């Protein structure tokens, strides 16, 4: 509490009360103009020398290059593929994303094979026949799949640093059975245990009450299958741990235990990230990682959910190695829905008002927020700590923003046809 009060006092001293004057607005605009970079992307390459050199310079001086995205738009995958191409010659060969660690294993295995996207399309249709229960988060989107495909071709290792998706047990239970059945002393009994466990999981996951995950975690049929499987396969034991950890996170959310949900998920992400990191460290003393997660997870300091999420942990971890975590928050002034409706995002993100004025049409615009933050602390511009609180939070939580018009929708992986 004392530390919080001290920080508040520092902010009050650094940012005297009073609205931004017209003159200071002009100064702010000039600072933004001096610290923005406009570029386009063609054939997965950044076109715009100043922007390219800025990004390379930041990547070279960083250990983690962090992309904080808004999910479900077409522009983030375009930018991410360009970044993976740009950074592969600058020490980056790991790509961390918002899927579970065993889902990562499945995706990487599919896409490392000839015709991998077709295999993945068949897999998704098998476990999600009605397009209602995607088994791997985000990978029903071909745009996301093609980022991973490109990363693998460029010799990036893929890291799955989030919980397994809600519907992942549709295939994970099958995998546990596959791994353990040949070792079972009574295969008929084991097959029946598997059949009943899968039937019970499919029944319980459709429960509309907030206790459905509690029922899954405590179900005797499911736990009996898990206990037997663990005896026969070490890999099955690991999958079961992933399922239980992920189900606990969903349970907190369903029962409206926000603190446990947000803190538990942040802790899970950190744990999985460090597991991958330690393995990568066996090959490289200082692994460098491109990280793409939802922007609520990637902030410096407290996240919008008021927790110290993985983004803050990466910044601290990089400092320990005399480096830094460079982060970008992806956004834009407008969002175009699939039906063509244009949404003015300023109504949801008023703190971006000054920044949106500098967004270039039909291009990407990077704005370096650190220059604005420095000017505010040095009283070159004067921000009101109450009225400009959201803008101040934006300055403190991100190094840069990437602005562009965002378009909804993805191409569906299930619709992929190699021919």
C-alpha positions as CSV (number, residue, x, y, z in Angstrom):
1,X,0.0,0.0,0.0
2,X,2.8,2.4,0.9
3,X,4.4,1.7,-2.5
4,X,1.1,2.4,-4.3
5,X,0.7,5.7,-2.5
6,X,4.3,6.7,-3.3
7,X,3.8,5.9,-7.0
8,X,0.5,7.9,-7.0
9,X,2.4,10.9,-5.5
10,X,5.1,10.6,-8.1
11,X,2.5,10.6,-10.9
12,X,0.8,13.6,-9.4
13,X,4.1,15.5,-9.3
14,X,5.1,14.4,-12.8
15,X,1.7,15.2,-14.4
16,X,0.3,18.4,-12.9
17,X,-3.4,18.9,-12.9
18,X,-5.0,20.7,-15.8
19,X,-6.3,19.8,-19.2
20,X,-4.0,19.6,-22.2
21,X,-3.8,23.0,-23.9
22,X,-4.1,23.5,-27.6
23,X,-0.4,24.4,-27.6
24,X,0.5,21.2,-25.8
25,X,-1.7,19.2,-28.2
26,X,0.5,20.6,-31.0
27,X,3.6,19.6,-29.1
28,X,2.2,16.1,-28.6
29,X,1.3,15.8,-32.3
30,X,4.9,16.8,-33.2
31,X,6.3,14.2,-30.9
32,X,4.1,11.5,-32.5
33,X,5.1,12.6,-36.0
34,X,8.7,12.3,-35.1
35,X,8.2,8.8,-33.7
36,X,5.9,7.1,-36.1
37,X,6.7,4.7,-38.9
38,X,4.4,3.9,-41.8
39,X,4.7,0.7,-43.9
40,X,2.9,-1.9,-45.9
41,X,3.3,-5.7,-46.1
42,X,3.8,-7.5,-49.4
43,X,4.5,-11.2,-49.8
44,X,5.1,-11.4,-46.1
45,X,7.7,-8.7,-46.2
46,X,7.7,-5.2,-44.6
47,X,7.9,-2.5,-47.2
48,X,9.1,0.7,-45.6
49,X,12.8,1.1,-44.8
50,X,12.4,3.3,-41.7
51,X,9.9,1.0,-40.1
52,X,11.9,-2.1,-41.0
53,X,15.1,-0.6,-39.4
54,X,13.2,0.5,-36.3
55,X,11.8,-3.0,-35.8
56,X,15.2,-4.6,-36.4
57,X,16.9,-2.3,-34.0
58,X,14.3,-3.0,-31.3
59,X,14.5,-6.8,-31.9
60,X,18.3,-6.8,-31.7
61,X,18.3,-5.1,-28.3
62,X,15.5,-7.3,-27.0
63,X,15.2,-10.9,-25.9
64,X,11.4,-11.1,-26.4
65,X,9.5,-9.4,-29.2
66,X,5.9,-9.4,-28.0
67,X,2.8,-8.8,-30.2
68,X,-0.3,-8.0,-28.2
69,X,-3.2,-8.7,-30.5
70,X,-6.9,-8.2,-30.8
71,X,-8.2,-11.6,-31.7
72,X,-10.1,-12.5,-34.9
73,X,-8.9,-10.0,-37.5
74,X,-7.0,-10.5,-40.8
75,X,-4.3,-7.9,-40.2
76,X,-2.5,-9.4,-37.2
77,X,-1.6,-12.6,-39.1
78,X,-0.3,-10.5,-42.0
79,X,1.9,-8.5,-39.7
80,X,3.1,-11.5,-37.7
81,X,4.2,-13.4,-40.7
82,X,6.2,-10.4,-41.8
83,X,7.8,-10.1,-38.4
84,X,8.8,-13.8,-38.4
85,X,10.5,-13.3,-41.7
86,X,12.2,-10.1,-40.6
87,X,13.6,-11.5,-37.3
88,X,14.7,-15.0,-38.3
89,X,18.1,-13.6,-39.2
90,X,18.4,-11.7,-35.9
91,X,18.6,-14.5,-33.4
92,X,14.9,-15.3,-33.1
93,X,13.9,-19.0,-33.6
94,X,11.1,-19.5,-31.1
95,X,7.4,-18.5,-31.6
96,X,5.1,-18.6,-28.5
97,X,1.3,-18.6,-29.0
98,X,-2.0,-18.8,-27.1
99,X,-2.7,-22.5,-27.4
100,X,-2.1,-25.4,-25.0
101,X,1.3,-27.3,-25.0
102,X,-0.1,-30.6,-26.2
103,X,-2.2,-28.8,-28.9
104,X,1.1,-27.3,-30.0
105,X,2.6,-30.8,-30.3
106,X,-0.3,-31.9,-32.5
107,X,-0.2,-28.8,-34.7
108,X,3.6,-29.0,-35.2
109,X,3.4,-32.7,-36.1
110,X,0.6,-32.1,-38.7
111,X,2.3,-29.1,-40.3
112,X,5.7,-30.8,-40.4
113,X,4.3,-33.4,-42.8
114,X,3.5,-33.2,-46.5
115,X,-0.1,-32.0,-46.9
116,X,-0.1,-30.9,-43.3
117,X,-2.9,-28.3,-43.7
118,X,-5.2,-30.9,-45.3
119,X,-4.4,-33.3,-42.4
120,X,-5.3,-30.5,-40.0
121,X,-8.5,-29.7,-41.8
122,X,-9.6,-33.4,-41.6
123,X,-8.6,-33.4,-37.9
124,X,-10.8,-30.3,-37.2
125,X,-13.7,-31.7,-39.1
126,X,-13.4,-35.0,-37.2
127,X,-13.5,-33.4,-33.8
128,X,-15.8,-30.5,-34.7
129,X,-18.2,-31.8,-37.2
130,X,-20.8,-29.1,-36.6
131,X,-18.4,-26.2,-36.4
132,X,-19.4,-25.7,-32.8
133,X,-16.5,-27.2,-30.8
134,X,-13.1,-26.3,-32.3
135,X,-10.6,-28.6,-30.6
136,X,-7.6,-26.2,-30.7
137,X,-7.9,-22.5,-29.9
138,X,-7.6,-20.3,-33.0
139,X,-6.5,-23.1,-35.3
140,X,-9.8,-23.3,-37.0
141,X,-8.6,-20.1,-38.7
142,X,-6.4,-20.9,-41.7
143,X,-4.6,-17.5,-41.3
144,X,-3.3,-18.6,-37.9
145,X,-2.4,-22.0,-39.2
146,X,-0.3,-20.5,-41.9
147,X,1.6,-18.4,-39.4
148,X,2.7,-21.6,-37.7
149,X,3.4,-23.3,-41.0
150,X,5.7,-20.4,-42.0
151,X,7.4,-20.4,-38.6
152,X,8.2,-24.1,-38.9
153,X,9.6,-23.7,-42.4
154,X,11.8,-20.9,-41.1
155,X,13.0,-23.3,-38.3
156,X,11.2,-21.6,-35.4
157,X,10.2,-23.9,-32.5
158,X,6.5,-23.4,-31.6
159,X,5.7,-22.9,-27.9
160,X,2.1,-23.5,-26.7
161,X,2.0,-21.4,-23.5
162,X,-1.7,-21.3,-22.6
163,X,-4.4,-23.7,-21.3
164,X,-5.7,-26.4,-23.4
165,X,-8.9,-25.2,-25.1
166,X,-12.3,-26.1,-23.6
167,X,-13.0,-28.7,-26.3
168,X,-9.5,-30.2,-26.5
169,X,-10.5,-33.3,-24.4
170,X,-12.4,-34.3,-27.5
171,X,-9.1,-35.5,-28.9
172,X,-7.0,-35.6,-25.8
173,X,-9.0,-38.5,-24.4
174,X,-8.5,-40.4,-27.6
175,X,-4.8,-39.7,-27.4
176,X,-4.6,-41.0,-23.9
177,X,-6.4,-44.2,-24.9
178,X,-4.1,-44.6,-27.9
179,X,-0.9,-44.2,-25.8
180,X,-2.0,-46.5,-22.9
181,X,-4.2,-49.2,-24.5
182,X,-1.4,-51.4,-25.8
183,X,0.1,-51.6,-22.3
184,X,-3.2,-52.3,-20.5
185,X,-3.3,-55.7,-18.8
186,X,-7.0,-56.1,-19.5
187,X,-7.6,-54.3,-22.8
188,X,-11.3,-54.9,-22.9
189,X,-11.8,-53.4,-19.5
190,X,-9.6,-50.5,-20.3
191,X,-11.5,-49.8,-23.6
192,X,-14.7,-49.8,-21.7
193,X,-13.3,-47.4,-19.1
194,X,-12.2,-45.1,-21.9
195,X,-15.6,-45.3,-23.6
196,X,-17.4,-44.4,-20.4
197,X,-15.0,-41.5,-19.6
198,X,-15.4,-40.0,-23.0
199,X,-19.2,-40.3,-22.9
200,X,-19.3,-38.8,-19.4
201,X,-17.1,-35.8,-20.5
202,X,-19.2,-35.2,-23.6
203,X,-22.3,-35.2,-21.3
204,X,-20.9,-32.9,-18.6
205,X,-19.4,-30.3,-20.9
206,X,-22.9,-29.5,-22.1
207,X,-24.2,-28.9,-18.6
208,X,-25.4,-25.3,-18.5
209,X,-24.8,-24.8,-14.8
210,X,-21.7,-23.0,-13.4
211,X,-20.6,-26.2,-11.7
212,X,-20.0,-28.2,-14.9
213,X,-16.2,-28.1,-14.6
214,X,-16.4,-29.0,-10.9
215,X,-18.5,-32.1,-12.0
216,X,-15.8,-32.9,-14.6
217,X,-12.9,-32.6,-12.1
218,X,-14.7,-34.8,-9.6
219,X,-16.3,-37.3,-11.8
220,X,-15.4,-40.9,-10.7
221,X,-15.7,-42.4,-14.2
222,X,-13.3,-39.8,-15.8
223,X,-10.8,-40.0,-12.9
224,X,-10.8,-43.8,-12.9
225,X,-9.8,-43.7,-16.6
226,X,-7.1,-41.1,-15.8
227,X,-5.7,-43.1,-12.9
228,X,-5.5,-46.3,-15.0
229,X,-3.9,-44.5,-18.0
230,X,-1.2,-42.9,-15.8
231,X,0.1,-46.4,-14.9
232,X,0.7,-47.3,-18.5
233,X,2.1,-44.1,-20.1
234,X,4.2,-41.2,-18.9
235,X,2.9,-39.1,-21.9
236,X,-0.7,-39.9,-20.8
237,X,0.2,-38.6,-17.3
238,X,1.4,-35.3,-18.8
239,X,-1.8,-34.9,-21.0
240,X,-4.0,-35.6,-17.9
241,X,-2.1,-32.9,-16.0
242,X,-2.8,-30.4,-18.9
243,X,-6.5,-31.3,-18.9
244,X,-6.8,-30.9,-15.1
245,X,-4.9,-27.6,-15.0
246,X,-7.0,-26.2,-17.9
247,X,-10.3,-27.4,-16.5
248,X,-9.5,-25.7,-13.2
249,X,-9.0,-22.4,-15.0
250,X,-12.3,-22.8,-16.8
251,X,-14.0,-23.7,-13.5
252,X,-12.8,-20.5,-11.8
253,X,-14.3,-18.5,-14.7
254,X,-17.6,-20.4,-14.7
255,X,-18.0,-19.9,-11.0
256,X,-17.1,-16.2,-11.3
257,X,-14.0,-16.5,-9.3
258,X,-12.2,-13.7,-11.3
259,X,-9.2,-13.4,-9.1
260,X,-8.4,-17.2,-9.2
261,X,-9.1,-17.3,-12.9
262,X,-6.9,-14.4,-14.0
263,X,-4.1,-15.2,-11.6
264,X,-4.3,-18.9,-12.3
265,X,-4.1,-18.4,-16.0
266,X,-1.3,-15.9,-15.8
267,X,0.7,-18.4,-13.6
268,X,0.0,-21.2,-16.0
269,X,1.2,-19.2,-18.9
270,X,4.4,-18.3,-17.1
271,X,5.0,-22.0,-16.0
272,X,4.5,-23.3,-19.6
273,X,6.7,-20.5,-21.0
274,X,9.6,-21.2,-18.6
275,X,9.3,-25.0,-19.4
276,X,9.9,-24.3,-23.1
277,X,12.5,-21.7,-22.3
278,X,14.6,-24.2,-20.2
279,X,14.5,-26.7,-23.0
280,X,15.5,-24.0,-25.5
281,X,18.3,-23.0,-23.3
282,X,20.0,-26.4,-23.8
283,X,20.7,-25.3,-27.3
284,X,21.1,-21.6,-26.9
285,X,22.3,-19.7,-23.8
286,X,19.9,-16.8,-24.5
287,X,16.8,-17.9,-26.4
288,X,15.0,-15.2,-28.2
289,X,11.3,-15.5,-28.7
290,X,8.6,-13.9,-30.8
291,X,5.5,-13.9,-28.6
292,X,1.9,-13.4,-29.9
293,X,-0.9,-13.3,-27.3
294,X,-4.0,-11.3,-26.6
295,X,-3.0,-7.8,-25.7
296,X,-4.5,-8.1,-22.2
297,X,-1.7,-10.6,-21.4
298,X,1.2,-8.7,-22.9
299,X,1.3,-5.4,-20.9
300,X,4.2,-4.1,-18.8
301,X,3.0,-3.7,-15.2
302,X,-0.6,-4.6,-14.4
303,X,-2.8,-5.9,-17.1
304,X,-6.4,-4.6,-17.9
305,X,-7.5,-7.5,-15.6
306,X,-5.5,-6.0,-12.8
307,X,-3.0,-8.9,-12.6
308,X,0.7,-9.0,-13.3
309,X,0.4,-11.2,-16.4
310,X,3.0,-13.0,-18.5
311,X,3.8,-9.8,-20.4
312,X,5.1,-8.2,-17.2
313,X,6.9,-11.4,-16.3
314,X,8.7,-11.4,-19.6
315,X,9.9,-7.8,-19.1
316,X,11.3,-8.7,-15.7
317,X,12.9,-11.9,-17.0
318,X,14.5,-10.1,-19.9
319,X,15.9,-7.5,-17.5
320,X,17.5,-10.3,-15.5
321,X,19.4,-11.2,-18.7
322,X,20.4,-7.5,-19.3
323,X,17.9,-7.3,-22.1
324,X,14.3,-6.2,-22.5
325,X,10.9,-7.4,-23.7
326,X,9.7,-5.1,-26.5
327,X,6.0,-5.0,-26.9
328,X,3.5,-3.8,-29.5
329,X,-0.2,-3.4,-29.0
330,X,-2.2,-4.0,-32.2
331,X,-5.3,-1.9,-32.8
332,X,-6.9,0.6,-35.1
333,X,-9.4,3.4,-35.4
334,X,-11.9,1.3,-37.3
335,X,-13.1,-2.4,-37.3
336,X,-14.9,-3.7,-40.4
337,X,-17.3,-6.5,-39.7
338,X,-17.9,-9.4,-42.1
339,X,-21.1,-7.7,-43.3
340,X,-19.2,-4.6,-44.2
341,X,-20.4,-2.5,-41.2
342,X,-17.7,-0.1,-40.1
343,X,-17.3,0.2,-36.3
344,X,-15.7,3.4,-34.9
345,X,-13.4,1.9,-32.2
346,X,-12.9,5.3,-30.5
347,X,-16.1,4.7,-28.6
348,X,-14.4,1.7,-26.9
349,X,-10.9,3.1,-26.7
350,X,-11.1,6.9,-26.1
351,X,-7.5,6.9,-24.8
352,X,-6.4,6.4,-28.4
353,X,-8.0,9.6,-29.7
354,X,-4.8,11.5,-30.3
355,X,-3.1,8.4,-31.7
356,X,-5.9,7.5,-34.2
357,X,-5.5,10.9,-35.9
358,X,-2.0,9.7,-37.0
359,X,-3.1,6.4,-38.4
360,X,-2.2,6.2,-42.1
361,X,-4.9,5.0,-44.5
362,X,-4.4,1.7,-46.2
363,X,-1.2,1.0,-44.3
364,X,0.3,0.0,-40.9
365,X,1.4,2.8,-38.6
366,X,3.8,2.2,-35.6
367,X,3.9,4.9,-32.9
368,X,6.6,4.7,-30.3
369,X,4.9,5.5,-27.1
370,X,8.1,5.8,-25.1
371,X,8.9,9.2,-26.6
372,X,5.5,10.4,-25.4
373,X,6.0,8.9,-21.9
374,X,9.4,10.6,-21.6
375,X,7.9,14.0,-22.7
376,X,5.2,13.6,-20.1
377,X,7.6,12.8,-17.3
378,X,9.8,15.7,-18.3
379,X,6.8,18.1,-18.4
380,X,7.2,18.8,-22.0
381,X,3.5,17.9,-22.2
382,X,1.2,18.1,-19.2
383,X,-1.4,15.3,-18.7
384,X,-4.1,15.2,-16.2
385,X,-3.7,12.1,-14.0
386,X,-7.5,11.8,-13.6
387,X,-8.9,12.8,-17.0
388,X,-6.0,11.3,-18.9
389,X,-5.7,8.2,-16.7
390,X,-6.4,5.7,-19.5
391,X,-4.0,7.3,-21.9
392,X,-1.3,7.3,-19.1
393,X,-2.0,3.6,-18.6
394,X,-1.5,3.0,-22.3
395,X,1.8,4.8,-22.2
396,X,3.0,2.8,-19.2
397,X,1.9,-0.6,-20.4
398,X,3.2,-0.7,-24.0
399,X,6.3,0.4,-25.8
400,X,4.5,0.9,-29.1
401,X,1.1,0.7,-30.8
402,X,0.5,-0.7,-34.3
403,X,-2.5,1.0,-35.9
404,X,-4.4,-0.2,-39.0
405,X,-7.9,-0.7,-40.2
406,X,-8.9,-4.1,-38.8
407,X,-11.1,-6.5,-40.8
408,X,-13.1,-9.3,-39.2
409,X,-13.0,-12.9,-40.1
410,X,-10.6,-15.6,-41.1
411,X,-10.5,-18.2,-43.8
412,X,-11.7,-21.5,-42.2
413,X,-9.2,-24.3,-41.9
414,X,-11.9,-26.8,-42.3
415,X,-12.6,-25.4,-45.8
416,X,-8.9,-25.8,-46.9
417,X,-8.5,-27.8,-50.1
418,X,-5.0,-28.5,-51.3
419,X,-6.2,-28.5,-54.9
